[in-house]
Amino acid sequence: MAKQKKSEGFHSAAGLIRYFDAEEKTSLRIPPWFVLVMCIATIVIVTAISIISPLPS
């Protein structure tokens, strides 16, 4: 059987953890309530437009 390299996973995970820690401090933070409000607003706008101006059939 071939030998498996066990040390690769730890080094990869350490690099990802370091990357996401650095990214978290400098990235744009959007609060969850803002995403929810924008989704609801989009639904309301699309529904209102479809009621006001239906597609010709």
C-alpha positions, 0 to 999 in steps of 0.5 A: 500500500502507498503511504499517506501524507498526514501532515498536508491536512494540518498545513492546509487548514492552518493556512485557511484559518489564517486567511479567514481570520485576516479577511474577517477584520478587513471585509465589509460586514453586512448585518443579517437584518439588512439582507432580510429587509433587502430580500423582502423589498425585492419581493414587494417591488417585483410583485408590485411591478407584475401587478401594475404591468402584467406581461402580454399573453 
